Amino acid sequence: MKMVERELGAAGFDSSQISGGGLKITTTFEKDAQQAAIDSAQKFTKQSARAAGRRASKLHAALASVDVNSGEVIALYGGPDFVKNSRNWATTPRPTASTFKTYALAAGLKDGYSLLSRFSGNTFTPPGDSKPVRNEFSHQYGRSVDLIRATAQSINTAFVDLTTQMDNGPRKIMKMAQAVGAPRGPGWDKNSRLPLGTAEVSPLAQASAYATFANDGIAVPDHVVREVRDRKGKVIYEAQPEKKRAVTEDIAHDVTYALSNVVEEGTGRAVQTLNRPVAGKTGTKDRNNADGSSDIVSAWFVAYTRQVSTAVMYVAGNDGNGDLDKYARPGDNTFFGGTYPALTWADYMKTATKGQAVKQFPGPAYVNKEEIPQPEQTIQETQQPTDQPTPTETSKQKPNPTQIKPKWPRQPNPSATKSGGGPGGKTPRWRRLPTGTPTGGSG
């Protein structure tokens, strides 16, 4: 109700019209999807709290879901009881963790890099920094990893390396995030670690921003009012969100391809139960304490099908800055975005996508590559290669043919060629063919 009132106020309706004008206001919420959002969020909140032996009232799940093409908010869950806690967690910005890497990926592609550009997978100290950047659990992925693997495995070092290699990298990443629909807020600091997720964004804004990539690069503002009729039944307001191109179609397709690998082979495999193409990103944000310990303060799963984009966030404590590790899934040593957030997402999306056609994502365009990988081929990662760039060297280069191995069939689409936006001019697009359920990758 509060969101409807604010949106109508911004559209020119005064409070007397809204509360006493006899208006018939039709919202965008879909009844079944909204009930599913409530059920899924509350089910996994209670499950997590019960398994941890703690009070569910201190754990907050938020869910926001939008129609990719129209920007209509089809479901929103901001908490169980407005009277007890009026904060709407679905519209409350909190640290985005590694879900912000998606905007860094898009910014890098726009800046002239490609999905096959390679960056540091190992611990290193960024230029001008005194503190090394590490991966989760200080894992070493090798001296050189491409952006496909870096996204799938959420490799911190690779994204910090990308940021430092771009001129004014943090500014370009922030500009990209804003262009696709994530408004600037607290924690948007101009430093090389920006992709690691200090930047705060709300679940609703995240769902809307990710929808831009699902919508072939067209951003559509999210909204909760579809139309307003007066007491005589005449339509006096109808939502007509202004659509704009935020990124090229090819960049959007490459981002989607990288994010689909998160689900197929990386940290988001828990949502494969949806049995339809999904592209998304997990995120787990930690906070270092004065005593040397650390807490997880937010956990995310943001992902989309061709039709629906949904963001799920978990936070804890009265202000949403508490320690989530207390609620970690039994057997886990921390609260991962790939656990309860991803499970909540998948459970909700079964209802949200029910009856919708199973639509495939477009294949990757491989922008900025002079040579596209040939059919039947992809890049093989190598550990500590001797002929790959260090973090301070350029990674805008062709893949080494000796590092290519078959993975899944690809066929060129002869009817579609698009400019890659960088070296190489027009490049063929590739369409992935179904080959069954992919396996591999780590959790």
Secondary structure, 3 states (H helix, E strand, C coil): CHHHHHHHHHCCCCHHHHHHCCCEEEECCCHHHHHHHHHHHHHHHHHHHHHHCCCHHHEEEEEEEEECCCCEEEEEECCCCCCCCCCCHHHCCEECHHHHHHHHHHHHHHCCCCCCCEECCCCECCCCCCCCECCHHHCCCCCCEEHHHHHHCCCHHHHHHHHHHCCCHHHHHHHHHHHHCCCCCCCCCCCCCHHHCCCEECHHHHHHHHHHHHCCCEECCCECEEEEECCCCCEEEECCCCCEECCCHHHHHHHHHHHHHHHHHCCCHHHHHHCCCCEEEEEEEEEECCCCCEEEEEEEEEEECCCEEEEEEEEECCCCCCCHHHHCCCCCCCCCCCCHHHHHHHHHHHHHCCCCCCCCCCCCCCCCCCCCCCCCCEECCCCCCCCCCCCCCCCCCCCCHHHEECCCCEEEEEEEEEECCCCCCEEEEEEECCCCCCCCCCC
